[in-house]
Each structure stands twice: as structure tokens, then as C-alpha cells.
């Protein structure tokens, strides 16, 4: 009878606790992640990988000039929104974390990492997170993981992040994730990953440039490999954007440098080749531009029609004779 009572009590207790943290709006996200800040640029980032669909939409939260937050294990998504609001109001990372956990009935199964815009770091691993679970708090960063194959993940991530200090923040974070995967990662395998980088200070135009990198791989056999590919493309388009800006200010030398850097990263990208050729044409290098355009037209004829439309809106500024050369 005593055994039955104890069993019944345990089931009721487990049911109540489970009900507190397992809801439709609180998904599972057993995973490993890193939140970090670059002390030189002030940029802040969060990187995450998991064997869970679209992990970035649940775990990753960030705001320029405010901070970044990873909320995982049995996720409480409100920690992202409420946590950022607390940081914006002037709370430190630790103060924000303490408030979030103070009235959370499921805090024993939560895992949270926070870095604020001043470089303060706070991290929590609940005592009931699934093994292997743990974290490492460092200067300007923390790494946290749960449901790992072994206990090596946090130390591997921490070492990789510190060893790659020369790299831009996004690449450093990616190195940390790759190191975590290399020593075992999630015991269930891998499915999705995400990388978010925000500015250290806000432009007050969040629709514009506050998010420097915002990449998600929702479902992939090798999400970190795919994430690295996307980051490379992002860097190439950063150069393209800088080239476009230089073109707007008639700095054709700068524009060509940026377009060339983009093409070096993605040599087979037709659009990058195309806009480089158009810039060359605007810079009076008609013959070279034409040679490049002919190769593009051979692969995709629609670009020829595009070229014919550009003079009307002032993007291509050439004579009628030069336009015939460029569209032959």
C-alpha cells in the first residue's frame, strides 16, 4: 500500500511539474549554444544547433544595443522577449536572469544564457536538465548545452571561441558550434542551426542594419555545414552592398574593389558577375563589360533584357552606341 501511495504521489508530482513547462507554446529545444560579445566592435551574437526542427525560432533572441539571449532545454520563449525588455530597461544580464527565474515553476528544466551590451554574462542550467548538461561562463560569452552525448561539449566550445579571437564574431561563434559537434554534440544527432549577430549600439532603425547576420537552417542533414555556406554567401553580399553604396556615391574604384571581393567568395554567382559588369560599363570599360556580359547571356539570356531596361531608371549610364555593344 505504501509503495502504491508513493508511486501515485510521484506520478502526480511529475504530472504537475510537466504541466508547468511542457506546453504547446513551450517547445523542447535540447541543444547546445553560445551567446557572445565582441569587446572591440560591441557586436553580440548567438549561435545554436540542435536535433530539433527550426531551433533558431525558439532559442535565439537578440536586439542591437541591448543583448542576446539563448533560452533552451524546455524552452520558455517569453524569456527572450521579457529578457530583452529587462536589459533595455537597464538591468544587467544577471539581474534579468534572476527576475526571469524568480517566478518560473519550470526553472529546474530551463537552460538560459544572456550577454548584455556591456559584456555582462549570466547563465543558468536547471538541475533537472537532461544529461549531459552544463555550461561555461567566460569573459564576454557563455556556452551552454543539454542532452549531449558526453560532457565534453562546453569545454570544446569555450576553447574554440577563445582560440579564434582573430576572426569576426560570427565566424568565431560558428567555430565554437563546430567544436561542440566535433566532440559529440546532441546525443540525438543534428537537424537545425541558427546564427544571429546584432550591433553593439542601435541605429534606431531595426528594419535597416541592426541585424548584421540573421541565418537559420531549419532542417538539414548537416546544419552547421549549411550554416557555414550561408555565412559565406552573407559575407559576399555584404561586399555587394558596399559596392552598391560606392556606386551611389560615384566611387567606382571602391565599387569595383567590393564587387571583386564578392566574386572571389562566390565565383560562380551570375548576379554578382552581372552587377560587376554593369559597374565596369558605367566606369567606361565598355569592352571588358561587354565580354563579361556575353558570357552571362550565354548562361541566362534574360540578363540581356535586364541590361536594356537599366538606362531608363539611370542604373546604367551609357550612350546608345555603347548600349548596343553591351546587349549584342
Secondary structure, DSSP 8 states (H G I E B T S, - for coil): -HHHHHHHHHHHHHHHHHHHH-BTTB-EE-EEEEEEE-TTT--EEEEEEESSTTTHHHHEEEETTTEEEEEEEE--THHHHHHHHHHHTT--HHHHHHHHHHT-TTGGGEEEEEEETT--EEEEE-TTS-SS-EEEEETTEEEEE-SBSSS-HHHHHHHHHHHTTTS-HHHHHHHHHHHHHHTT-BTT---EEEEEEE-SS--S-TTTTSEEEEEEE-S-TTHHHHHHHHHHHHHHHHHHHHHHHHHHTT-HHHHHHHHHHHHHH-TT-HHHHHHHHHHHHHTT-HHHHHHHHHHHHHH-THHHHHHHHHGGGTSS---HHHHHHHT-
